[in-house]
């Protein structure tokens, strides 16, 4: 799972730092390379300059990955922000087409961070449950019918929001999302958005218990 979570970040960084060559190596297929670089955990990132390994670390840590890239000379493509906005717009449009035929109950699929903040302000008395997911995530898909059912059951008390981690990496960074699915529970108190609980993984019974607990006035 950590390898899958870091994969879209790795792809984005390859577009951002165009003077860096990004390579992915399947250790099952190239076991000789894994032995050569003493790979003991996955994911592991090796940094090589002039045919020598200058650094390495294990774990799905996007911040550390980018900092290390910068440390060894990574330079940002000047057109990166523009390209990212265009790509994000395409992903959102594709998301609309894909999800328009599905039953989402009362679940809100957001398109921007601003839309999320507006939801908080417009529904100050509600409990907010944010589902951080990805289309490739099996456990995320298993939780979908549970979320749809509960969104109908608690429609007057709870606002359910889905955030695609592959599209909205900025929101994921703010909420420190490291695993999928992750469910964050928020309340709007005295003008402030407060996190009251977090659940990692696909556990329907625990999910229902947390909603019941935090949706009580």
C-alpha positions in Angstrom: 0.0 0.0 0.0 2.7 2.6 0.8 4.2 2.1 -2.7 0.8 2.8 -4.3 0.2 5.9 -2.1 3.6 7.4 -3.0 3.3 6.5 -6.7 1.2 9.6 -7.8 3.5 11.8 -5.8 6.5 10.3 -7.6 4.9 10.9 -11.0 4.1 14.6 -10.1 7.7 15.2 -8.9 9.0 13.8 -12.2 7.0 16.5 -14.0 8.1 19.2 -11.6 11.8 18.5 -11.6 12.6 18.0 -15.3 16.4 18.0 -14.8 16.1 14.8 -12.7 15.7 11.3 -14.1 13.1 9.3 -12.2 13.2 5.5 -12.5 10.9 2.9 -11.1 12.3 -0.6 -10.5 10.2 -3.7 -9.7 12.3 -5.5 -7.2 10.5 -8.8 -7.9 11.6 -8.6 -11.5 15.1 -7.1 -10.9 16.2 -8.8 -7.7 19.9 -8.3 -8.7 19.4 -4.5 -8.5 17.7 -4.8 -5.2 20.6 -6.8 -3.8 23.1 -4.3 -5.3 21.4 -1.4 -3.5 20.7 -3.4 -0.3 16.9 -2.9 -0.5 15.3 -4.1 2.7 12.0 -2.3 2.7 9.6 -0.8 0.2 9.3 1.8 -1.0 13.0 2.7 -0.9 14.4 5.7 -2.8 18.0 5.8 -4.0 19.6 9.0 -5.3 22.4 8.5 -7.8 24.8 11.1 -9.2 27.7 10.3 -11.5 27.0 6.5 -11.2 27.3 6.6 -7.4 24.6 6.4 -4.7 24.7 9.6 -2.7 21.7 9.1 -0.6 18.7 6.7 0.1 15.8 6.3 2.5 12.9 3.9 3.0 9.2 4.8 3.5 6.4 6.8 1.8 7.4 10.3 2.9 6.5 12.9 0.2 8.1 15.8 2.0 11.4 14.0 2.6 11.4 12.8 -1.0 11.1 16.3 -2.4 13.6 17.8 0.0 16.2 15.2 -1.0 15.6 15.9 -4.7 16.1 19.6 -4.1 19.2 18.9 -1.9 20.9 17.2 -4.9 20.1 19.8 -7.5 16.5 19.3 -8.5 15.2 22.4 -10.4 11.5 23.2 -10.9 10.1 23.4 -14.4 9.0 27.1 -14.8 5.8 26.0 -16.5 5.0 23.3 -13.8 2.2 25.2 -12.0 0.4 26.0 -15.3 0.7 22.4 -16.5 -0.6 21.1 -13.1 -3.7 23.4 -13.2 -4.5 22.2 -16.7 -4.0 18.5 -15.7 -6.0 18.9 -12.5 -8.9 20.5 -14.5 -8.9 17.5 -16.9 -8.9 15.0 -14.0 -11.9 16.8 -12.4 -13.8 16.8 -15.7 -13.1 13.0 -16.1 -14.2 12.5 -12.5 -17.5 14.2 -13.2 -18.1 12.0 -16.2 -17.3 8.8 -14.3 -19.3 9.6 -11.2 -22.3 11.1 -12.8 -23.8 7.7 -13.4 -23.2 6.4 -9.8 -25.5 6.7 -6.7 -23.7 8.9 -4.2 -26.6 9.4 -1.8 -25.9 12.7 0.0 -22.1 12.5 -0.4 -20.4 15.6 -1.8 -17.5 15.1 -4.2 -15.5 18.3 -4.0 -13.6 20.0 -6.8 -11.5 22.5 -4.8 -10.2 23.4 -1.4 -12.4 26.5 -1.5 -15.5 24.4 -2.0 -14.6 22.4 1.1 -14.3 25.6 3.2 -17.6 26.9 1.9 -19.3 23.6 3.0 -18.0 24.1 6.5 -19.4 27.6 6.7 -22.7 26.8 5.1 -23.3 23.8 7.4 -21.9 24.9 10.8 -24.0 22.6 12.9 -23.0 19.4 11.0 -20.4 16.8 11.7 -18.1 16.6 8.6 -16.7 13.2 7.6 -14.0 13.5 4.9 -13.2 10.3 3.0 -9.7 10.4 1.4 -9.7 7.8 -1.3 -8.3 6.8 -4.7 -9.9 4.9 -7.5 -7.2 2.2 -7.5 -7.7 1.6 -3.7 -9.6 -1.7 -3.1 -10.4 -0.9 0.6 -11.7 2.5 -0.5 -14.1 0.9 -3.0 -15.4 -1.5 -0.3 -16.3 1.4 2.0 -18.2 3.3 -0.7 -21.7 1.6 -0.3 -21.3 2.0 3.5 -20.7 5.8 3.1 -23.6 6.2 0.7 -26.0 4.4 3.1 -24.9 6.4 6.1 -25.1 9.7 4.1 -28.8 9.1 3.6 -29.3 7.9 7.2 -27.6 11.0 8.7 -28.4 13.5 6.0 -29.6 16.2 8.5 -26.7 15.8 10.9 -23.6 14.7 9.0 -22.0 16.0 5.8 -20.0 13.3 4.0 -17.3 14.5 1.7 -15.1 12.5 -0.7 -11.6 13.8 -1.6 -9.7 12.1 -4.4 -6.1 11.9 -3.1 -4.7 11.7 -6.7 -6.4 15.0 -7.6 -6.3 17.0 -4.3 -2.8 16.4 -3.0 -2.9 19.9 -1.4 -5.8 18.9 0.9 -4.1 15.6 1.7 -0.9 17.4 2.7 -2.9 19.7 5.0 -4.6 16.8 6.7 -1.3 14.7 6.8 -2.8 11.8 4.9 -0.4 8.8 4.7 -2.7 5.9 4.1 -5.9 5.2 2.1 -8.7 5.2 2.9 -8.4 7.7 5.8 -11.5 9.2 7.3 -11.2 12.6 9.1 -14.0 13.8 11.4 -14.4 17.6 11.8 -16.7 20.1 13.5 -17.1 23.8 13.0 -16.8 25.4 16.5 -16.7 29.1 17.1 -15.5 29.9 13.6 -12.8 27.3 13.7 -12.6 23.9 12.0 -11.6 21.3 14.6 -10.6 17.7 13.9 -12.3 15.5 16.4 -11.3 12.0 15.2 -9.5 10.0 12.5 -10.0 6.5 11.2 -7.5 4.7 8.9 -8.6 1.7 6.9 -11.8 0.0 5.9 -13.7 -0.9 9.1 -17.5 -0.4 8.5 -18.5 -1.1 12.1 -16.0 1.2 13.7 -16.9 3.9 11.1 -20.6 3.7 12.1 -19.7 3.9 15.8 -17.6 7.0 15.2 -20.4 8.7 13.3 -22.9 7.8 15.9 -20.6 9.1 18.6 -19.7 12.5 17.0 -23.0 13.3 15.4 -24.7 13.6 18.8 -25.4 17.2 19.8 
